Amino acid sequence: MRIGELAEQAGTTTRTLRHYESLGLLPARRAGNGYRTYDEADLRLLQQIRTLQDFGFGLEETRPFVDCLRAGHPAGDACPASLEVYRRKLAELDEVIERLRRVRDEVGLQLTRAELELAADLPGGPPPRCAFSPPDAEHVFSPPDTDQETSTP
């Protein structure tokens, strides 16, 4: 198949395919007339690259998977080099998740601080809360009204 056909089947552009070719991720085979030619194996390589990119892998990180497929393995992650890339990516993701957890905790603390400062500025101070209900409870405990007159029989 020609470059336009491959691009259409893969849902990408011919420019992207030329870029992958320039990086050595796709083969640079040419027919006698000078046109680039591709086959189903090239479509599979391209699908592997695109899937990994969707997962957040950089183009260079896809190289071991492409090399594994080119070596004739049934899957791009059937080689030790590909598994190592997975391990590095998982470690990277774990670091990002931990960083996001710390940021989330800090934002939560800032929100609590800001809400307390805002409540302190309200006339009469913050609204009363029952010590036995969660802070976001819909109902606020109110003591019974003791100013009512009691009637005696």
Secondary structure, DSSP 8 states (H G I E B T S, - for coil): --HHHHHHHHTS-HHHHHHHHHTTSS---B-TTS-B---HHHHHHHHHHHHHHHTT--HHHHHHHHHHHHTT-SSTTSSHHHHHHHHHHHHHHHHHHHHHHHHHHHHHHHHHHHHHHHHHHSTTSS----TTS-TT-SS--------S-----
